[in-house]
Amino acid sequence: MPRIYLSVPHMGESEARYVADAFASNWLSTVGPNLDAFERAFSERLGRPAVALGSGTAAMHLGLRLLGVGLGDEVLVSDLTFVASVNPIRYLGAEPAFIDSDRATWMMSPALLAEALEDRARRGRLPRAVVVVHLYGQCADLDPILDACRRHDVPVLEDAAEALGATYKGRPAGSFGAVSAFSFNGNKIITTTGGGMLVAERQDQVDRARFWSTQARDPGVAYSHTDMGYNYRLSNVLAGIGRGQLQVLDERVRQRRAVAFRYRDAFADLPGLELMPQAPYGLHTNWLSCFLVDEERLGATRDQLLAALAAEDVEARPVWKPMHLQPLYRECACQGGEVAADLYRRGICLPSSSSLSSPEQDRVIDLVRRAVRHANGQ
Ligand SMILES: *Cc1c(COP(=O)(O)O)cnc(C)c1O
């Protein structure tokens, strides 16, 4: 039986044609019509200007720099996330401090964020920015988070790397904060094999990021530099993939949601195996199908499920390891942390590709059910 992966690329019909156009026209580098069209289509979807970059991590880095994050600053960020939400804070010489999850959503707890901000306001040392992560295809509860940040005049960066296509109260993820970052890594809901997008409230911010992304070369033919830049621009070849992928995004969202709800229905009779919360305030893309194991009620542990799937060549993963438990960030401040640690201990991500076939999904379901029976001595 072929291996089943967690989340694989899923091309539509026009990606190869846009890539072929790039070859035919010899626009093979960091300028060209695919880049323009990809940014334009993305901007229209988000309702904000956008710049295409080499990765989501690069978008985080430039986004934080746009917010003025620098040496010695503090940045508050979700505890439960992928490390790329946090590393760019350190790239800029700033220190992250983590905010635990809300059990009702798995996202940053608005109450703990408000507490952390009050605490810092009392000490007269507010953070430079707040990074709120939208996990696994669902938005954090943005209204109370944005309220708390507005009260203290602290800007928000949305890490929407996992949430392209999600909405909050009818508006797209990534259209709320001062800046936001998206990823087109190979495992995300759409991919350019590797890539990212930075979206900002204002055109001048996006122009500045685009300038930084191409080595910040001053106008003119001389190689003159006043500001420090990076080599972060997406290529016109890969932007061709992105153009095609964006056309099938809504279909991919439907397919990912169908996968998640099929698992949920198939496990409905198993007590103690629950799909991650689907918050009522928006559309959850269910980029990954995540479940929480209650080992008492299920009679099996999360690790027993992981082992049973691995033994049959099915790729499943624990939920993200919280940042406060990472050797890299162990010394950093953390508001709470127990909820994220518990989700990490009991959460499992099942194969979630939009191209997952029904027979493949049946195989995963069957393996999970068998592992549960086996753990219960049946
Ligand atoms: C994937 C991801 C990133 C980084 O995106 P890359 O394109 O892989 O650099 C950042 N934050 C989160 C939450 C992610 O899942």
The ligand as a MOL file (V3000), in Angstrom:
LIG
                    3D

  0  0  0     0  0            999 V3000
M  V30 BEGIN CTAB
M  V30 COUNTS 15 15 0 0 0
M  V30 BEGIN ATOM
M  V30 1 C 4.1710 27.3470 7.5790 0
M  V30 2 C 4.1160 28.3580 8.6460 0
M  V30 3 C 4.9550 29.4870 8.6410 0
M  V30 4 C 6.1230 29.6510 7.7150 0
M  V30 5 O 5.8670 29.6140 6.3830 0
M  V30 6 P 7.0230 29.1140 5.3730 0
M  V30 7 O 6.4400 29.4490 4.0380 0
M  V30 8 O 7.1800 27.6450 5.5770 0
M  V30 9 O 8.2490 29.8810 5.6640 0
M  V30 10 C 4.7660 30.4520 9.6160 0
M  V30 11 N 3.8260 30.3240 10.5650 0
M  V30 12 C 3.0270 29.2500 10.6210 0
M  V30 13 C 1.9900 29.1880 11.6970 0
M  V30 14 C 3.1540 28.2240 9.6840 0
M  V30 15 O 2.3560 27.1460 9.7770 0
M  V30 END ATOM
M  V30 BEGIN BOND
M  V30 1 1 1 2
M  V30 2 1 2 3
M  V30 3 2 2 14
M  V30 4 1 3 4
M  V30 5 2 3 10
M  V30 6 1 4 5
M  V30 7 1 5 6
M  V30 8 2 6 7
M  V30 9 1 6 8
M  V30 10 1 6 9
M  V30 11 1 10 11
M  V30 12 2 11 12
M  V30 13 1 12 13
M  V30 14 1 12 14
M  V30 15 1 14 15
M  V30 END BOND
M  V30 END CTAB
M  END
